[in-house]
Amino acid sequence: MHVIVTGLVQGVGFRYFTVMQARGIGVGGWVRNLNDGSVEVEVQGGRLAVAKLLSWLKVGPKWAHVESIDARPLPPIPSRHDRFRVFNER
């Protein structure tokens, strides 16, 4: 899934907590801040595991205020990386 999360989602630990949730759930992918103040996430894994992370993204950490998420399916990508990681690109 490719996800864009909008609202108060930067400067509140959103990426860090997304990584912790993703690792706990057992999905792969990445998360990064975008210049417009939103957060971009790509996640890959089993249907239920991805759904669990999407549910978490709708809420975020306690300091965040998620206004919306736009989630779109992506084709599965074979990867040697099974860990969720953060890209700090701005």
N, C-alpha and C positions, 0 to 999 in steps of 0.2 A: 504494500500500500504506500502511496505517496500522500502525505498529509501536510496541510498548512494550518497552523494554529494561530488565531488572532486574539488580541486582547492585551492585557497586562501580563506578558509572558517573557519579557526580557528583564534581566536584573533581579529576578526573584528565585533563581535556582531551578528554573524549568528544565534546562538541558541536563543538569546533574541528576535531578530526580527522575527524568525520563530514562536516562542511562541505567540508574539503579533499578527502576521498575522493569525495564526491558531485560536486563540480566537476570533478575529474579524470575521472570516469566519464561525466559529461555528463547527469546527471539533475536534475530540479527538485524543490523541496519545501522543508521546513523541519524544524528540530530545536529542542527546548526541554526544560529540566529540569522535572520535576513535583515537587510538594510531598512526595510519598511516597518520594523518593530515586531514582525511575526516570527514564528519558529517553523522551520521545515523539518519534517521527519520522513525517513523511508524505513519501513519495517517489513521483515520477511519472516515467515514461520508458519506453523499450523494455523488453521482457520480460527480455532478457539483461542489460541495464544495471542494472535493478532487482534482479535476482538477484545480481549482483555486489556491489551495495551491501549487500544482506541478508546475504551471506556475510561481509562485513567487519563488520557490526553484531554478528554472533555472536562475534567475537573482540575488537573494539575496540582502542584504543591499548594500549601495553605496560603502563601503570599501572592499567588497568581490569581488573576481574574480572566478566565477563558470566555471570550465572546462567541467564538465559533471555531469549528474545525471543518476543513474541506478535505475529505478522504476519497482518493481515487485508486482503483485497483491497478496494479502493475503486473506484467508477466513475471513469473519466478525467474530469479537470476542465480545461476549456480555460483557459489562463492566458497572460497577457502576460509573466509572469515566467519566465525560463528559467534563473535562477540559484538556487542553494541558499542559504538564508539562516537566520540564527539568531534565534530569539525568546527573550529572556531573562526571560520571565514566570515568576513564582514565586507 
